[in-house]
Amino acid sequence: MEKPQNGEKEEPKASICGYDSLHRLLKDNLNPHQFQEVSRLLTGLNCGKALETIALPESATALSVEHGFDLQAFSFCADKELLREPRVVKVGLIQNSIALPTTAHFADQKKAIFEKLKPIIEAAGSSGVNVLCLQEAWMMPFAFCTREKKWCEFAEPVDGGSTKFLQSFAQKYNMVIISPILERDINHGEVIWNTAIVIGNHGNIIGKHRKNHIPRVGDFNESTYYMEGNTGHPVFETAFGKIAINICYGRHHPLNWLAFGLNGAEIVFNPSATVGELSEPMWPIEGRNAAIANSYFVASINRVGTETFPDPFTSGDGKPAHADFGHFYGSSYISAPDASCTPSLSRNRDGLLITDMDLNLCRQLKDKWAFRMTSRYELYADILARYLKPDFEPQVISDPLLHKKSS
Amino acid sequence: MEKPQNGEKEEPKASICGYDSLHRLLKDNLNPHQFQEVSRLLTGLNCGKALETIALPESATALSVEHGFDLQAFSFCADKELLREPRVVKVGLIQNSIALPTTAHFADQKKAIFEKLKPIIEAAGSSGVNVLCLQEAWMMPFAFCTREKKWCEFAEPVDGGSTKFLQSFAQKYNMVIISPILERDINHGEVIWNTAIVIGNHGNIIGKHRKNHIPRVGDFNESTYYMEGNTGHPVFETAFGKIAINICYGRHHPLNWLAFGLNGAEIVFNPSATVGELSEPMWPIEGRNAAIANSYFVASINRVGTETFPDPFTSGDGKPAHADFGHFYGSSYISAPDASCTPSLSRNRDGLLITDMDLNLCRQLKDKWAFRMTSRYELYADILARYLKPDFEPQVISDPLLHKKSS
C-alpha cells in the first residue's frame, strides 16, 4: 500500500520501489514532449488518435477515495463506419489483495473478500460498466504454492456462494460479470477445476470455462489441485458482445488465444495471479501480442499484494523454506487490436480499470491487416497433425559441410 | 541521419523527433535508479542478472566511427549446466538505408549498397560474429509500394551477384550469413519470390527459405510482386546452431513462429522493412512474444530511412499521390527466451548489433516454463482442421435471455 511517488528526480533508491506504475513513473519524470513520444512507442498512442480519459460519476470516485483503490478510466478510438453503428462496450477489471490473514477462518476470509470487493463493484456498476471481470480465484488466497490440500475447502460449485454474491450485482447494474473461482464439480466425483463463470446481465448463469493450460513452473504446479480444462474454447455471446476467458497461464500459449479468436471472440479476458520475479517483464507483452495477432481486445488482470501462509514451504530452488512466494504486481491493463493499450493499474494497490471500447474496431483491424486471410491455416493444421505423431521428423536442412568439417 | 540527443531535459519539441532510440532517451532523462527499474520492466533485465555490454576490437569501433553507423554489443546470460558446455554464439544484425537515390541506374544502386555494407560486414567479421543477418531485400530499395514492375529487375537467382558478394565474407570470416533478397526463380518460369538465402561459414549455400505470409496492407500489397512461399518452415543446421528465418510480415502470425519452433529452431531471424505509422508500437512486442512463447532467440531487423521514388503513387487512403511511404525506423533488437531483450539500434542511422547468446538458454527455459509440454497440440490440430472446412461452426454459448429480451 505504498503511495505513488511525487516525481522528484533525485530521490533515494528506496522510494523507487514505491512507484505506483510504470506509466506514472515516466509521466512524472519526463518532459511532456518526451513523455508523448515514449507513450507512442510503448502504448501505441498519440499516433494521431490519443487514448482519452473518461469522466466517471462522483459516486465512483468517492468510493475510490474512501476505500483507497486505484480508479482509472479510458476510451479507445475506432473509425466511424457507414453501415454499422458503433458498438461501444464499457469494460471493468478489478484487481485486489486478500482481506484477512490466511490464518483466519476460511469462511471469514471469503466473507472479508466479499466485503472488500463490494465498493469496487459498486463503483463499476454506478459507472455503467457493461462487462466486469474479477481476478483468477478471486474468492481465496492463491494458496497453491503450499501444496496443502486443505485449501480445496475454498472450492465452490458453479452456482455456489461466490456466484450468488455476484448475481445480485449483475442484476442490479445490468452488468455481465466474469467470476473466476476454484470450482468443485459435484456431478463428477467432486473434482476441482480452475473455472471462470459467466453471469449474464440479468443475473443468470450463461456458462463456464475451465482453464486450458495448467502451469508447472516455480511455485505454480497447479496440477496438484486441478487438471487441464475440458470445456474447449467457448465464446460467450452476451448482451454486450462476444467474450471469452483465457485463464492465467493460458496467456503464454498463442494457440489458446488463437482458438478463442477462431470461435469469434471480440474481447478475451485474462484473469491471472502472477508474481514479479517470475513474469513481470512478460506481462506487458503477451496480452498486447494476442490483441494484435487476433484482432480482438484483451483485458489482462493480475492480483495484488504478498500473501503469507501459516506453514512454510520450499520452492524447488534450493532456498530455505519460506512463507510467501512473491509479490503479485497488479498492473492490470487492456490492449486493443490496433496495438494500443491503456496504462496499467497500480503495482501495489487494489484497483478498478474502466475502458470504453467500440467492438467495431475488431473487424476494422481484420480488414486493415488481413491476418486471418493471410494465415494459411492448412499449413499449420498439417504440421500440428504430423508433430503429434511419435515419429515426427522436423524439417531440418543441414549444412553438408558440417559433418565433413568435423570428420 | 539526425544526431542522438544529448540528454538535456528542457529541449524544444523539434529535438524529440531526433532522439536516437527509446533506450537512450530514457537513460538520458531518468535518474539511474529509475532507469534501472524501467529497464527491468521494459527489457526484463536487472532481475539479478543484467545484460552486459561486451568489448569489441578497436578495428570495429573505428569502422563505426569512420562510417557513422550505430554499433552496440551485448551478452545474454544463461545458467551453467553440469552436463553441457555453454554454446555461445555471436549474432550480428545489420540495418541500413539505401545508398543512392532511386533514380540512379539500377546497377549503380545495387553496387552502392554493396559498398556501403562492406565496412559494416567487416566490423561484424572482425568482431568474431558467427551468424550475420541482413535486412529484408537488402540489395534494393523497398519499391513495392510503387506497384511498378520495373523494380523486378533487381531480382536475382539464389546464386546471383548478391550471394557471391556475401560468400566471400562468409569464407573470410568463417561466418554464416543470412541474405534476404528479391529472388528470381529461373527454373520455374522466372517467377519472383521474397527469399532468405543461408550461406554457410565456408561460403557454401546451405539453402533458402521463401516468405510464408505476404502482406496486403497499406502500401504493402506485396502480392503484386511475389506470392506466399513454398518452402515450408525449414530450420537450417549450421556450424553455429539451428536457425530459421521468419521474413517480415510473418512476425504477425504466431503459427509461423510456432512452426519454426516445432522444427527445432534455436534462433529465428526476422528481417523486415516496416514504417513508423504502420507498425512501430507493434515492433517491440511481437519479436519478444515469439521468443517467450517458443523458447528460442529472436533477432528482429528493420531497415532505416525514408525512400523516395521517381513516380508518385497513391496509398489507398484518400490522400494525394506522393513519392515516399514513410520512415523505416530501424530499431533492430534481439529477444531471449527468458523475456529479456537488448536495447534497440538507432531509429535513424545504419547500425550493427552484436549479441552473444548461449543457446543452452532455450532448453533451460523449456525446462523452466514447460510451454511445449503443456501445449495440448491435439486440441489445436483439431480446431484448425475443423476451421478449414467451409461449414465450420464456432463454439459459441449464447445467453438464452439475449433473444428473449429483444423479442
Interface residues (C-beta under 8 A of the other chain):
Chain A: K9 E10 E11 P12 K13 I16 C17 Y19 L22 L25 L26 N29 L30 N31 H33 Q34 Q36 E37 V38 R40 L41 L42 T43 G44 C47 G48 V198 G200 N201 H202 N204 I206 G207 N212 H213 I214 P215 R216 V217 G218 E228 G232 H233 P234 V235 F236 E237 T238 A239 K242 Y249 H252 H253 P254 L255 W257 L258 A259 L262 N263 G264 E277 S279 E280 P281 M282 P284 I285 E286 R288 N289 I292 A293 A339 S340 K368 W369 A370 F371 M373 T374 S375 R376 Y377 E378 L379 Y380 A381 I383 L384 A385 Y387 L388 P394 Q395 V396 I397 S398 D399 P400 L401 L402 K405
Chain B: K9 E10 E11 K13 I16 C17 Y19 L22 L25 L26 N29 L30 N31 H33 Q34 Q36 E37 V38 R40 L41 L42 T43 G44 C47 V198 G200 N201 H202 N204 I206 G207 N212 H213 I214 P215 R216 V217 G218 E228 G232 H233 P234 V235 F236 E237 T238 A239 K242 Y249 H252 H253 P254 L255 W257 L258 A259 L262 N263 G264 E277 S279 E280 P281 M282 P284 I285 E286 R288 N289 I292 A293 A339 S340 K368 W369 A370 F371 M373 T374 S375 R376 Y377 E378 L379 Y380 A381 I383 L384 A385 Y387 L388 P394 Q395 V396 I397 S398 D399 P400 L401 L402 K405
